Amino acid sequence: MPFFSPGRRAVLGAFGASVVAGLSACSAGESTTPELPPGSASASPAGPAGNGAMAAAGEVPPSGTPAPTATPKPSKRIRRSFIPDYQLPPVVGGLAPVITKIPTQHPVVFLTIDDGNIKSPESVKLMAEYDYPASLFLTRDTIAENPAFFDAFKAQGSLVENHTVTHNINMVRQWGYQQQLADMVGMQEYALKQYGRRPTLFRPPGGAYSNVMRQAVADAGMKAIVTWEAKANAGKMDYQVGNSLRPGDIVLMHFRAEFAADLAAFRAAQLAAGLEVVLLEDFLGVA
């Protein structure tokens, strides 16, 4: 059975999108509030409580004592709403579609993070600071000693997807249909138990896939295989096509020791390209 690596893939079909979480008031023709730097005060923080209000509550401050002020809260980016312009291809002939890049006219980019080897509090902090949602393709055997670590990412709006139980990068060559299916289903059940949701997307360990794998993915109840054309690695961006991020790019990262450097490289590329980081599952309508 032939297999395919990420560098040889063609984009398969047109891909679908549901409206990304954002302000419902943002519609065509309206301007959006620009992003404020992480940690900055919101555009309209609560002001100081006036003496009159305190007096009404029976709390008159001593003469000459300034009234207490509310602590400004860090602002969040205003995510725009995007009208769907592509539809996720269905399973055809028992084979799940393969997504390498989303062909879209919208200025969006999708962040995906794999494995779960290094569980650093810094990664949680940075993802919250930048307000980035991501698809987390986790491996059961890699996260089993501390699955609760990823609850923080889930609370920030990320979703856990399927990267198998064992992360056998040779599964396409070494395993037949039944072994591949068992490895996928094991992660499906584990994710449901730990995170309350059965994954809808699959990432092959190492990126290689075959029609046997596509059949197993579909039979495990998932909607698509997701690969990539750009990745943040060793503190820099690597591109299979071009030398910058493009609308619809799916970006690969890993939970590694260099997470901060990789995320910084991605952020620089994302901002330079003027793209919005949105959740892949929201855009495809499989959240």
Buried (B, 14 or more C-beta within 10 A) or exposed (E): EEBBEBEEBEBBBEBBBBBBBBEEEBEEEEEBEEBBEBEEEEEEEEEEBEBEEBEEEEEEEEEEEEEEEEEEEBBEBBBBBBEBBBBBBEBEEEBBBBBBBBEBEBBBBBBBBBBBEBBBEEBBEBBBEBBBBBBBBBBBBBBEEEBEBBEBBBEBBBBBBBBBBBBBBEBBEEBEBEBBBBBBBBBBEBBEEBBEBBBBBBBBBBBBBBBBBBBBBBBBBBBBBBBBBBBBBEEBBBBBEEEEBBBBBBBBBBBBEBBBBBBBBBBBBBEEBEBBBBBBBBBBBBB
